[in-house]
Every structure is written in structure tokens, then in C-alpha cells.
């Protein structure tokens, strides 16, 4: 298979992923973790090229100074209820704003995960909310970020500041240009007043969102304070303007829309309508992972080899493709590796950051979906993959529809996702969710 990495190095890669320090993605439940080696036995993986001494797990050392920071556990080794509550942050109340001809009410919560092997691991999720984008009232941008790698929290923190800034700056520049062009055509003097500048079009909004991601990725690489060599972040964003939604997605966080059925749809369901109950599920993003044949082919052309951990362990050849399941209870998913090494091990094919993974086709370019907001649209959910790991899109939306306040929906989603994680895993991923109700 051309893999030059030693067995010891492979164990380090496995340990990184299993503890959540490595790139997001669960491992087979039956896999036994290797015994930790002594520091002097650890072998460098191209340290001269990558500037990293080792790919061993970056555990936080517990000292007498920080032992008080360790969470309190029950007899089963799980967090006590009050410890779980401490790990939840975000909005204290939902907020009502006007977008186009609809009022929307939204809320956001994020919950730090729980990793028994690294109980001081920081929350690597983040979110951003920007209103009056480009100085235009009634235009808002929402986004969820899911960091991965040793410094994923830094990458997500960087993105949550820079993405909305780039979206806003790009919008202002485009509106100024449109206003100047309009003044020139009409033979009038240009006035620097955002309130009278032309509103953004769909094509402009899509260009702005795409450019914001790509420019943020470049800025992350250029910023020497952000160690994104083996770390990065996903990003799913939603720009709401007029009566449209533009979704921009890089990675495996997700955007789903819930729409109530009309009487006609209830009496004459479409043949391809597999939804059950009172809500129609519309997936506004499609996870960019090796399960997708188009993404798989793209990264292979860029030089990636794609294998599960089991396939790497047993020196098996690369399969032609994989069959995707809505819920993968096994956890051993296909990952991207360099041709002769056991890193970076990304479980997705697009990301912000991840400069090493870029060499094998992991790009920052988002996929874009624009949709008209219909009178029947009820709820939009943006969430990191921790929310969707064990809950289907339909389950997520049905949970939301059981509430009148999006903040209560956020709390319920975190609670139910947390329960599902503990049902199938000994750890819980970081989780972030934005819930938007169309009123």
C-alpha cells in the first residue's frame, strides 16, 4: 500500500482521533486503544517538513494548580447534571427581528463536549451572528463553526471573527459599487448613504459568501498566531435577505429546513416524499465527506488515499467507494491520508485551515444553495455534526416543532443529542445549534 509509517506512529494517529484531539470522526466501538509509549520512543512524522515534533495526542497535563478545574463525575464516570449545565452557553433569551416580509425569532446554544481521556479539552465549536450586513437593514448572517485538530478551538475562534467581517465588508463594497454604477448611469452624484444603496441580489450574496470563506482561509494561513497546519474548522452559514436564504457550507456541519405540509400535499403526497408526519424536511447542505462520490473522486485526483482505520490497520486496499448511512453507529468512517503517511486523517473533504490537508484536496470553497422562503417554511436549523451524529434531520426538526420558542428547541436538541451520545459512546462531542423560527 506504500505506507512507510511505523506501527507506533499509527497508534498515535488512532489515539488522536479516539480522544477527539484529532480530526472529527468516531472510531469503531470494538477497537482497543494501544498502550501509550514513552516519550523517547515516539517517532517524528516528517517533523522537518511539517514543523511538528510528533502527532501524539496533546493531552492537557493535570497539575495541582488545575486539578480543581476537573469536572465532577458520577459513579459511572459521566458528568453530573450540574456539570453538564455548566458546559452550556449562548443566548439567555431568543430574539425577534424582521427579514423581508417575515418576522423571525432565533436562538443559539453551544455545549462543551466531554472526553474522559482529556477532561480539560476546550469547546472547539463556535458561532457568529451578524445583522444589517453591509449596512443594509433586514439582512442577517448566521454561522456555526466546528473546530478540529489540536488547535481547532483557535481556528474556529478565528473564523467566527473573520467570516462575518468578510461577509460584511464584501457586502459594503458590492453595494457601494452598485450605487456608483447606478449614479453614473443616471447622471447623478454618488451619495455615501447605505440606506439608499441598491439591495443585494442573489448572485451578489452567493459571491459574497463564497469569497468570505476563501478569504478567511487565506487569512488563517497567513496569521502566524493561528496554528492551522493540522487543525481547522468547518463552517455552515445562512444569509437571510429579502425573502431568500443562501446557505454556504464547507465541511460536515449542517443546515436543514422544516416546512409544514399544505392540504394539497397531505391529500396527494409526492412519490419521492419519504417524510413522515406534519413536516417536510429539506436538506440545504450536503456533508462534504468521502461518502460522496464526487468529493471522493476530487480528493483522490489531488493525491489523497481514502481508508477507514480498520483498513489502514489491516493493510487493505482502497475500496472503490462507501455506502453512506444516515446514522453510522459503528463509527469507522473513511478518512483522507497522505500517500505514505497516517495523517491528516480528516473525515471530511472541505475545511477552513488544515494547510497540510489542502495538499491532498481538502479545500475551503463552500457549496452554495439559495432558496425562496415560502409561507409554509417554519424552522431553519444550523448545527455542528455533534447534533446530527445520532439524530436524523427529521428528528431534529420534529424536536424544534414541539416548541414555540427557539431557545427551548436549542435546549431540547442539546439534551437529546447528549443522551444519544452516551447511549452509543463513552464520550460526547462539542455541540452547537442555531434555531430560527419563521413567524
C-alpha positions in Angstrom: 0.0 0.0 0.0 3.1 2.2 0.1 2.7 3.2 3.8 6.0 4.0 5.4 4.7 4.8 8.8 5.6 2.5 11.7 3.1 0.7 13.8 3.9 3.1 16.7 3.1 6.1 14.5 -0.2 4.6 13.5 -1.2 4.1 17.1 -0.6 7.8 17.7 -2.9 8.7 14.9 -5.6 6.4 16.3 -5.2 7.8 19.8 -5.6 11.4 18.5 -8.9 10.6 16.8 -10.3 8.5 19.5 -9.8 11.2 22.1 -11.3 13.9 19.9 -8.0 15.8 19.6 -7.5 14.6 16.0 -9.8 15.3 13.2 -13.5 14.8 14.0 -14.9 11.3 13.5 -15.6 8.4 15.7 -13.7 5.1 15.7 -15.0 1.5 15.8 -16.5 0.8 19.2 -14.6 -2.5 19.5 -11.2 -1.1 18.7 -8.7 -1.4 21.5 -6.5 1.6 22.1 -2.8 1.0 22.1 -0.7 1.4 25.2 1.0 4.9 25.5 4.7 4.7 24.6 7.4 6.5 26.5 8.3 10.0 25.1 11.8 8.9 23.9 10.2 6.1 21.9 7.9 8.4 19.9 8.9 8.8 16.3 8.6 12.1 14.5 6.5 12.2 11.4 8.3 14.4 8.9 9.0 16.9 11.6 11.4 18.8 9.5 8.8 19.3 6.8 5.8 20.0 9.0 7.4 21.7 12.0 5.7 19.4 14.4 7.7 17.2 16.8 5.0 14.5 16.9 1.4 13.6 16.1 0.9 12.2 19.6 -2.2 13.2 21.5 -1.9 16.7 23.0 -3.4 15.9 26.4 -3.6 18.7 29.0 -1.5 17.8 32.0 -3.4 17.7 35.2 -1.4 19.6 37.9 -2.2 20.7 41.5 -3.0 24.1 40.0 -5.7 23.0 37.6 -7.0 19.8 39.4 -9.8 22.0 40.7 -11.0 22.6 37.1 -11.7 18.9 36.6 -15.5 18.3 36.3 -17.3 16.2 38.9 -18.4 12.8 37.8 -21.0 10.2 39.0 -20.1 6.6 39.9 -20.4 5.6 36.2 -17.8 8.1 35.1 -20.2 10.5 33.5 -20.7 14.2 34.2 -23.1 15.2 37.0 -26.2 17.2 35.8 -24.8 20.4 37.2 -21.5 19.9 35.3 -23.4 19.4 32.0 -25.3 22.6 32.6 -22.0 24.5 33.2 -20.8 23.5 29.8 -23.8 25.1 28.0 -23.5 28.8 26.9 -25.1 31.1 24.4 -28.2 33.3 24.3 -30.2 33.7 27.5 -33.4 34.6 25.5 -34.5 34.3 21.9 -34.5 37.4 19.7 -37.1 38.7 17.2 -36.0 40.5 14.1 -37.5 41.4 10.7 -36.2 39.8 7.4 -38.0 40.8 4.2 -41.8 40.5 4.9 -41.4 37.9 7.7 -40.5 38.1 11.4 -38.0 35.6 12.5 -37.2 34.5 16.1 -33.8 32.9 16.7 -31.6 31.5 19.5 -28.3 29.7 19.7 -26.6 27.5 22.3 -23.3 25.7 22.4 -22.2 22.9 24.7 -18.7 21.8 25.5 -18.2 18.1 25.0 -16.9 15.5 27.4 -13.8 13.4 26.7 -12.9 11.1 29.6 -9.3 10.9 28.3 -9.0 14.6 28.2 -11.5 16.2 30.5 -10.0 19.7 30.2 -10.4 19.8 26.4 -11.9 23.1 25.4 -15.0 23.6 23.4 -13.9 23.7 19.7 -17.3 24.8 18.4 -18.2 28.5 17.8 -20.9 30.6 16.2 -21.4 34.1 14.8 -24.5 36.3 14.2 -24.3 39.5 12.1 -27.2 41.8 11.5 -27.5 44.7 9.0 -24.9 43.1 6.8 -23.3 45.7 4.5 -25.2 48.4 6.2 -28.5 47.0 4.7 -31.3 46.6 7.2 -33.1 43.3 7.1 -30.0 41.3 6.1 -28.5 38.9 8.6 -25.8 36.2 8.5 -25.7 33.2 10.9 -22.9 30.7 11.1 -21.8 27.6 13.1 -18.1 26.5 13.2 -16.8 23.1 14.3 -13.0 23.1 15.0 -10.9 20.0 14.8 -7.3 19.1 15.5 -5.1 20.1 18.5 -5.8 23.8 17.9 -9.3 23.5 16.4 -10.7 25.9 19.0 -8.3 28.6 17.8 -9.2 28.0 14.2 -13.0 28.2 15.0 -12.4 31.3 17.1 -10.5 32.9 14.3 -13.2 32.0 11.7 -16.1 33.3 13.9 -14.5 36.8 13.9 -13.3 36.9 10.3 -16.1 35.2 8.3 -18.8 37.7 9.4 -16.3 40.6 9.0 -15.6 39.4 5.4 -19.3 39.0 4.7 -20.0 42.5 5.9 -17.0 44.1 4.1 -17.8 42.2 0.8 -21.4 43.4 1.0 -20.5 47.0 1.6 -18.0 47.0 -1.3 -20.6 45.4 -3.6 -23.3 47.8 -2.6 -21.0 50.9 -3.0 -20.1 49.7 -6.5 -23.7 49.1 -7.4 -24.7 52.6 -6.1 -21.8 54.3 -8.0 -22.7 52.5 -11.2 -26.3 53.5 -10.8 -25.4 57.1 -10.2 -23.2 57.1 -13.3 -26.0 55.7 -15.4 -28.5 58.2 -14.1 -26.0 61.1 -14.3 -26.5 61.8 -10.6 -24.0 62.4 -7.8 -23.0 59.4 -5.7 -24.1 59.8 -2.1 -22.4 57.7 0.7 -25.5 56.5 2.4 -26.1 52.8 2.8 -29.9 53.4 3.3 -30.3 54.3 -0.3 -27.8 51.9 -1.9 -29.3 49.1 -4.0 -30.2 45.9 -2.2 -28.0 42.8 -2.7 -29.1 40.4 -5.4 -29.0 36.6 -5.1 -25.9 36.4 -7.3 -24.1 39.0 -5.3 -25.0 37.3 -2.0 -23.7 34.0 -3.2 -20.4 35.6 -4.4 -20.0 37.4 -1.1 -20.5 34.2 1.0 -18.1 32.2 -1.2 -15.5 35.0 -1.1 -15.7 35.3 2.6 -14.8 31.7 3.2 -12.0 31.6 0.7 -10.5 34.9 2.1 -10.9 33.7 5.7 -9.0 30.6 4.8 -6.1 32.6 3.3 -6.0 34.9 6.3 -5.9 31.9 8.7 -2.9 30.5 6.8 -1.2 34.0 6.8 -1.7 34.6 10.5 1.3 33.1 12.3 -0.6 33.1 15.6 -3.1 30.5 14.3 -1.5 27.0 14.1 -3.6 25.6 11.3 -1.1 23.1 9.9 -3.0 20.1 11.3 -6.1 22.0 12.6 -9.0 23.7 11.0 -12.8 24.3 11.2 -15.9 23.5 9.3 -18.4 26.3 8.7 -22.1 26.3 7.7 -23.6 29.8 7.2 -27.0 31.2 6.3 -27.6 34.7 4.9 -31.2 35.8 5.1 -32.2 38.7 2.9 -35.5 39.8 1.3 -37.4 36.5 1.0 -34.3 34.4 0.3 -31.9 32.2 2.2 -28.4 31.5 0.9 -26.6 28.6 2.6 -22.8 28.3 2.3 -21.3 25.1 3.6 -17.7 23.9 4.0 -17.3 20.6 5.9 -19.8 18.4 7.7 -21.8 20.8 9.8 -25.4 21.0 8.5 -28.3 23.2 7.5 -31.9 21.8 7.4 -35.2 23.4 6.8 -38.6 22.3 8.1 -41.8 23.2 6.1 -45.3 22.4 7.1 -47.4 20.4 4.7 -50.2 22.1 2.7 -53.6 20.5 2.4 -52.9 19.5 -1.2 -49.6 17.8 -0.2 -51.4 15.9 2.6 -54.0 14.6 0.2 -51.6 14.0 -2.7 -48.1 13.1 -1.3 -45.3 13.1 -3.8 -43.9 9.7 -4.8 -40.4 10.6 -3.6 -41.6 12.2 -0.4 -40.3 9.9 2.3 -41.0 12.3 5.2 -43.4 11.2 7.9 -45.6 13.4 10.0 -46.5 17.0 9.6 -43.2 18.4 8.4 -41.3 18.3 5.1 -37.5 18.1 5.5 -35.4 20.0 3.1 -31.6 19.4 3.3 -29.9 22.7 2.4 -26.4 21.4 2.8 -24.8 18.1 1.9 -21.9 16.9 4.1 -18.7 17.0 2.2 -17.2 13.7 3.0 -15.6 10.7 1.2 -19.1 9.1 1.1 -19.9 11.4 -1.7 -18.5 10.0 -5.0 -17.9 13.5 -6.5 -15.9 14.6 -3.4 -14.1 11.2 -3.2 -13.0 11.4 -6.9 -11.9 15.0 -6.4 -9.6 14.4 -3.4 -8.2 11.2 -5.0 -7.2 13.2 -8.0 -5.4 15.6 -5.6 -3.4 12.8 -4.2 -5.3 11.5 -1.2 -5.7 7.9 -0.2 -9.0 7.2 1.5 -9.4 4.4 4.0 -11.0 3.6 7.3 -8.9 2.9 10.4 -9.6 -0.8 10.1 -8.5 -0.8 6.5 -5.3 1.0 7.4 -4.6 -1.4 10.4 -5.1 -4.5 8.2 -3.1 -3.1 5.2 -6.2 -3.4 3.0 -6.5 -1.9 -0.5 -8.7 1.2 -1.0 -12.3 0.4 -1.8 -13.9 1.9 -4.8 -16.4 3.8 -2.7 -18.5 3.6 0.5 -22.2 3.4 1.2 -23.4 6.3 3.4 -25.8 5.7 6.3 -27.9 8.4 7.8 -26.7 7.3 11.3 -23.3 5.4 11.4 -23.4 3.5 14.7 -20.1 1.8 14.0 -18.1 5.0 13.7 -15.3 3.7 11.4 -15.7 6.2 8.6 -13.5 6.8 5.5 -10.7 9.3 6.1 -8.1 11.1 4.0 -4.5 10.3 4.3 -1.3 11.2 2.5 0.0 8.5 0.2 2.8 7.4 2.6 1.7 8.6 6.0 -1.1 8.1 8.5 -2.1 11.8 8.7 -4.0 14.1 8.5 -6.9 11.6 8.8 -9.7 14.1 8.0 -13.2 12.7 7.9 -14.3 15.4 5.5 -13.2 16.8 2.2 -13.6 20.6 2.8 -12.4 22.8 5.6 -11.1 26.2 6.6 -7.5 25.9 7.7 -5.8 22.4 7.5 -2.9 23.6 5.4 -1.4 20.0 5.2 -4.8 18.6 4.2 -5.0 21.1 1.5 -2.1 19.3 -0.2 -4.5 16.3 -0.8 -7.5 18.2 -1.9 -9.2 19.5 1.3 -10.4 22.9 0.1 -12.2 25.9 1.7 -14.6 26.6 -1.2 -18.2 26.4 0.1 -21.1 24.8 -1.7 -24.0 27.3 -2.1 -27.7 26.7 -2.0 -30.3 29.6 -2.4 -34.0 29.1 -1.7 -37.0 31.3 -1.6 -38.7 31.4 1.8 -42.2 30.1 1.4 -45.2 30.9 3.7 -45.1 27.3 4.8 -41.4 27.4 6.0 -41.3 27.1 9.7 -37.8 26.4 11.1 -34.2 26.6 9.9 -31.5 24.7 11.9 -27.8 25.2 11.6 -25.8 22.7 13.7 -22.4 21.2 14.1 -22.0 17.5 13.5 -22.3 16.7 17.2 -26.0 17.5 16.9 -26.6 15.2 13.9 -24.3 12.3 14.9 -27.2 10.2 16.3 -30.3 12.3 15.4 -31.7 12.3 11.8 -32.6 15.6 10.1 -36.3 14.8 10.6 -35.8 14.1 14.3 -34.0 17.4 14.7 -36.8 19.3 13.0 -39.6 17.5 14.8 -37.9 18.3 18.1 -37.9 22.0 17.1 -41.6 21.9 16.1 -42.5 20.7 19.6 -41.6 24.2 20.9 -42.8 27.7 20.4 -39.5 29.3 21.5 -36.3 28.6 19.6 -34.3 28.8 22.8 -36.3 25.9 24.2 -35.8 24.0 21.0 -32.0 24.5 21.3 -32.0 23.2 24.9 -34.1 20.2 23.9 -31.8 19.4 21.0 -28.7 19.6 23.2 -30.3 17.4 25.8 -31.5 14.7 23.4 -28.2 14.7 21.4 -26.3 14.3 24.7 -28.4 11.4 25.7 -27.8 9.7 22.3 -24.1 10.2 22.6 -24.0 8.5 26.0 -26.1 5.6 24.6 -23.5 4.7 22.0 -20.2 6.3 23.2 -18.2 6.9 26.3 -17.6 10.5 25.1 -19.7 13.4 23.9 -18.7 15.7 21.1 -19.0 19.5 21.3 -22.4 20.6 20.0 -23.6 24.0 18.7 -27.0 24.8 17.2 -28.8 27.9 15.9 -32.6 27.5 15.6 -34.5 30.1 13.5 -38.3 30.2 13.6 -40.2 31.9 10.7 -43.3 33.5 12.2 
